[in-house]
């Protein structure tokens, strides 16, 4: 699905009660696999700190998002979270780029997939330069690398120099091999003087839902 207009893109940071991590995993899996109005959803926890969870979701437009929010099972899930989550922060993102493989995904917690969530601070005045480089590289990565399933990038609303990217790989080996490619090294060279800060979160995905062949670029 090639999107002509900017979709809805949200990121949630959640700190789960450590004693209820398994309950959260079960509930978020059920929630995401039944989210028919969503284009893409991914929930995962940090590899060394299971209580730190991240959920990213995308919808074709605000109407689809509102339909999702109005569903009784969604409202029940949000009520359930109150007894599971110690803290929750929602970050509204402006979508800069989305590309996923043609195959639909409905992946549960028992998997070997690897997800990296990256926070990037870009120098003031260098946003367009960085955007052009990262969008070109993400598009190439999904098209050329079999083991890369999704590349998503967005900026924090009203903070265009604060970027997030989500990258989904079939295995850790896929991730390592990708970083040896010429096109990735070219991207690093093109952006090394425009990136001020970078934070990397290795996530173990608990669930991935993808409608397949999603593409958006402003």
C-alpha positions as CSV (number, residue, x, y, z in Angstrom):
1,X,0.0,0.0,0.0
2,X,1.6,3.3,-1.1
3,X,0.3,6.1,1.1
4,X,-0.2,9.5,-0.5
5,X,-0.9,11.3,2.8
6,X,1.0,11.2,6.1
7,X,-0.2,8.3,8.3
8,X,-0.6,8.4,12.1
9,X,2.6,7.3,13.8
10,X,2.9,6.9,17.6
11,X,5.6,5.6,19.9
12,X,5.0,4.5,23.5
13,X,7.6,4.1,26.2
14,X,6.3,1.8,28.9
15,X,7.8,0.7,32.2
16,X,6.1,-2.6,33.2
17,X,5.8,-3.9,36.7
18,X,8.5,-6.6,36.5
19,X,6.2,-9.1,38.2
20,X,3.7,-8.6,35.4
21,X,5.8,-8.7,32.3
22,X,4.5,-12.0,31.1
23,X,0.9,-10.8,31.6
24,X,1.7,-7.7,29.6
25,X,3.2,-9.8,26.8
26,X,0.1,-11.9,26.6
27,X,-2.3,-8.9,26.6
28,X,-0.3,-6.8,24.1
29,X,0.0,-9.8,21.7
30,X,-3.8,-10.3,21.7
31,X,-4.4,-6.5,21.4
32,X,-2.1,-6.2,18.4
33,X,-3.1,-9.3,16.5
34,X,-6.7,-8.1,16.6
35,X,-5.9,-4.5,15.6
36,X,-7.6,-4.6,12.2
37,X,-7.5,-0.8,11.6
38,X,-3.7,-0.6,12.1
39,X,-1.1,-0.7,9.3
40,X,1.8,-1.7,11.5
41,X,2.4,-2.5,15.2
42,X,5.4,-3.6,17.1
43,X,5.9,-4.2,20.8
44,X,9.2,-5.2,22.4
45,X,11.3,-5.0,25.5
46,X,15.0,-4.1,26.0
47,X,17.2,-7.1,25.8
48,X,18.8,-6.6,29.3
49,X,15.9,-4.8,30.9
50,X,12.6,-6.6,30.2
51,X,10.6,-4.0,32.2
52,X,11.5,-1.3,29.6
53,X,9.0,-1.8,26.8
54,X,8.4,0.2,23.5
55,X,5.3,0.0,21.3
56,X,5.1,1.7,17.9
57,X,1.9,1.9,15.9
58,X,0.8,3.3,12.5
59,X,-2.6,3.9,11.0
60,X,-3.4,5.1,7.5
61,X,-5.1,8.3,8.7
62,X,-6.8,9.8,11.7
63,X,-10.1,8.2,10.9
64,X,-8.6,4.7,11.1
65,X,-6.9,5.7,14.4
66,X,-10.2,6.9,15.9
67,X,-12.0,3.8,14.8
68,X,-9.3,1.7,16.5
69,X,-9.6,3.8,19.7
70,X,-13.3,3.4,19.8
71,X,-13.3,-0.4,19.9
72,X,-14.3,-2.0,23.1
73,X,-11.3,-4.4,23.1
74,X,-8.9,-1.5,22.8
75,X,-10.6,0.3,25.6
76,X,-10.4,-2.8,27.7
77,X,-6.7,-3.2,26.9
78,X,-6.0,0.4,28.0
79,X,-7.9,-0.3,31.3
80,X,-5.8,-3.5,31.8
81,X,-2.6,-1.5,31.4
82,X,-3.4,0.5,34.6
83,X,-2.7,-2.6,36.7
84,X,0.4,-3.6,34.7
85,X,2.3,-0.4,33.7
86,X,4.3,1.7,36.2
87,X,4.7,4.6,33.8
88,X,3.8,5.4,30.2
89,X,4.8,8.1,27.8
90,X,3.2,8.7,24.4
91,X,5.4,10.3,21.7
92,X,3.5,11.6,18.6
93,X,5.7,11.3,15.6
94,X,5.6,13.0,12.2
95,X,6.2,10.1,9.7
96,X,9.3,10.7,7.5
97,X,9.6,7.3,6.0
98,X,7.9,3.9,6.2
99,X,8.7,0.8,4.1
100,X,7.8,-2.9,4.8
101,X,8.2,-6.1,2.8
102,X,5.2,-7.3,0.8
103,X,4.5,-10.3,3.1
104,X,2.0,-9.7,5.9
105,X,3.3,-10.4,9.4
106,X,1.7,-11.7,12.6
107,X,4.7,-12.6,14.7
108,X,4.2,-13.6,18.4
109,X,6.7,-13.6,21.3
110,X,8.3,-16.9,20.4
111,X,10.6,-15.7,17.6
112,X,14.2,-14.9,16.6
113,X,13.5,-11.5,15.2
114,X,15.6,-8.5,16.2
115,X,14.4,-4.9,16.5
116,X,16.5,-1.8,16.9
117,X,15.0,1.5,18.0
118,X,17.4,4.4,17.4
119,X,17.1,7.9,18.7
120,X,19.0,10.5,16.6
121,X,19.7,14.1,17.3
122,X,20.4,16.1,14.1
123,X,22.2,19.4,13.9
124,X,20.0,22.5,13.5
125,X,19.8,23.4,9.8
126,X,20.9,19.9,8.7
127,X,17.5,18.3,8.8
128,X,16.9,18.1,5.1
129,X,20.4,16.8,4.4
130,X,19.9,14.0,7.0
131,X,16.4,13.2,5.8
132,X,17.5,12.8,2.2
133,X,20.3,10.4,3.2
134,X,18.3,8.3,5.7
135,X,15.3,7.9,3.4
136,X,17.4,6.8,0.5
137,X,19.2,4.3,2.6
138,X,16.1,2.9,4.2
139,X,14.4,2.4,0.9
140,X,17.5,0.6,-0.5
141,X,17.8,-1.6,2.6
142,X,14.2,-3.0,2.4
143,X,14.5,-3.5,-1.3
144,X,17.9,-5.1,-1.4
145,X,18.3,-7.0,1.9
146,X,16.1,-10.1,2.3
147,X,16.4,-10.2,6.0
148,X,15.3,-6.6,6.6
149,X,11.5,-6.6,7.1
150,X,10.7,-3.0,7.9
151,X,12.3,0.5,8.2
152,X,10.3,3.3,9.8
153,X,11.5,6.8,10.6
154,X,9.8,9.7,12.2
155,X,10.5,13.0,13.9
156,X,8.9,14.2,17.2
157,X,6.1,16.6,16.5
158,X,7.4,20.2,16.6
159,X,10.9,19.0,17.1
160,X,12.1,18.2,13.6
161,X,15.7,17.6,14.6
162,X,14.8,14.8,17.0
163,X,14.4,11.5,15.0
164,X,13.4,8.0,15.8
165,X,13.9,5.0,13.5
166,X,12.7,1.5,13.9
167,X,14.4,-1.4,12.1
168,X,13.2,-4.9,12.0
169,X,15.6,-7.8,11.1
170,X,15.0,-11.5,10.9
171,X,18.1,-12.3,12.9
172,X,21.0,-10.6,14.6
173,X,23.2,-11.9,11.8
174,X,21.1,-10.1,9.3
175,X,21.7,-6.9,11.2
176,X,25.5,-7.5,11.3
177,X,25.7,-8.3,7.6
178,X,23.6,-5.2,6.7
179,X,26.1,-3.0,8.4
180,X,28.9,-4.3,6.2
181,X,27.1,-3.3,3.0
182,X,28.4,-0.6,0.7
183,X,25.1,1.4,0.8
184,X,25.0,1.4,4.6
185,X,28.6,2.6,4.8
186,X,27.9,5.3,2.2
187,X,24.9,6.5,4.4
188,X,27.2,6.7,7.5
189,X,29.7,8.8,5.6
190,X,27.0,11.1,4.2
191,X,25.6,11.8,7.7
192,X,28.6,11.7,10.0
193,X,28.8,15.5,10.2
194,X,25.1,16.2,10.7
195,X,24.3,13.8,13.6
196,X,24.9,15.3,17.1
197,X,23.7,12.3,19.2
198,X,22.6,8.7,18.8
199,X,20.9,6.3,21.2
200,X,20.5,2.6,20.4
201,X,17.9,0.3,21.9
202,X,18.2,-3.4,21.1
203,X,14.7,-4.8,21.5
204,X,13.4,-8.4,21.7
205,X,10.1,-8.2,19.9
206,X,7.1,-9.6,21.7
207,X,4.7,-9.1,18.7
208,X,4.9,-7.6,15.2
209,X,1.8,-7.0,13.1
210,X,2.3,-5.7,9.5
211,X,-0.3,-5.5,6.8
212,X,2.5,-5.8,4.2
213,X,4.0,-3.7,1.5
214,X,3.5,-0.3,3.2
215,X,5.3,2.6,1.7
216,X,5.3,6.3,2.6
217,X,7.6,9.1,1.8
218,X,6.6,12.8,2.0
